[in-house]
Amino acid sequence: MSYTYDYPRPAVATDCVVFGFNGRELQILLIERGNEPFKGCWAFPGGFMNMDETAEQGALRELQEETGLAINRIKQLGAFTDVQRDPRGRVVSIAFYALVRPAEVIGGDDATEARWFSLDDVPRLAFDHDYILRKAMQQLRKDIHFEPIGFELLNKSFTMPELQRLYEAILGVHFDRRNFEKKMLQTGILQIVEDEGNDDEFTPACTRSFFGKRNEMQTKSIDELFGAKPTPEMPLGMDSDTIVEDFCSKEVDPFSIPEKSWESMAHRKPGRKGRKFSFNKENYDRFKQDNNFKLEF
C-alpha cells in the first residue's frame, strides 16, 4: 500500500553561499544562470534536490556541477520559504554556507559562467538571493565569536596581520593592531610556529647568505662561522646598527667587527609582525567541550 496526498506539495531546492578570501577582501562565488527564470542574472550555485539525497548532498552536488568546485563541508544557514520567492511555483530553498580558499571555477550544467566577486562588487542577485546573502553575512559574523571561523582561508601558518585582515574583512571593521593580537592570543587557540626561515625578512638582504641561519649564529662562535678572529675593538663611534648599515654598503670589513657586536645582532628577536602562528585544534576542542570559547573584541 502506498500513501499519497491529493493536495499540492512544494518543491525543495538548495543554495550554497561560498565565501573566499584573497588576502585583502572577502569574496563570494556566483554563477550566471543559463536558463529562465532570471536567465543571464547572477545567483548562488544551487538547484532542486533529488529524491534519493539529503539537502546537504544536493547542495554539494549542485555546487560541483555548476562551478567545478568540490568541497567536503558546508554549514546549514536556514530554510527560505517566502511564497513568492520563485516564479516557477512553490519552492522552498535550504541554504548552506562555506568558507574555502578561492580556486579556479568554471560554469557547468545550467550555469553559463562561474566567478568570484568581491563582496563590495556583488551584482543584483536572482530570486531572493540578496536576502540570503545578508542572512549569511549576519550568521558568519555571529559564528566568528563562538567558532574558529576563517582559518581554512589562510595558510597553515600565518602572521597576525594576515589574520587581522581576514577578521576585518568578515566583520567590516578596523581593529587596533595591538588590541587584536592581545585578544586573539587570549583565546588560547593559537600557537607560535617555530620557523627559522621567518627571520630572513628581518635580516638585511645583503647579509642573509653571509650570516647563515639564526640558529647557527646562536650556537657557533665567530671563529667557526668565519674562520678568523675579528679584531678586539670596534671602530670609534660605531654601534651595531651602524655596523650593519656600513657592512651592507661594503664600507666595513666584516672581520674588523668585534665578536660582541656579532653576538648582539645574532640574538636579536624577529619582529612581532613576522611571527607565524597556527590554529591549535586540540585547545579549541577542549574549550568547545567545556563550552568555554568566546571571542570578544
Secondary structure, DSSP 4 states (H G I P E B T S, - for coil): -----SS---EEEEEEEEEEE-SSSEEEEEEEE-SSSSTT-EE-SEEEPPTTS-HHHHHHHHHHHHH----S--EEEEEE--TTS-TTSSEEEEEEEEE---------TTEEEEEEEEGGG--PBSTTHHHHHHHHHHHHHHHTTTS-TTGGGS-SSEEHHHHHHHHHHHHT----HHHHHHHHHHHT-EEE---GGGGGGGS-GGGHHHH--HHHHHHS-HHHHHSSPPPSSPPTT--HHHHHHHHHTT-S-GGGS-HHHHHHHHTPPPPGGG-EEEE-HHHHHHHHHTT------
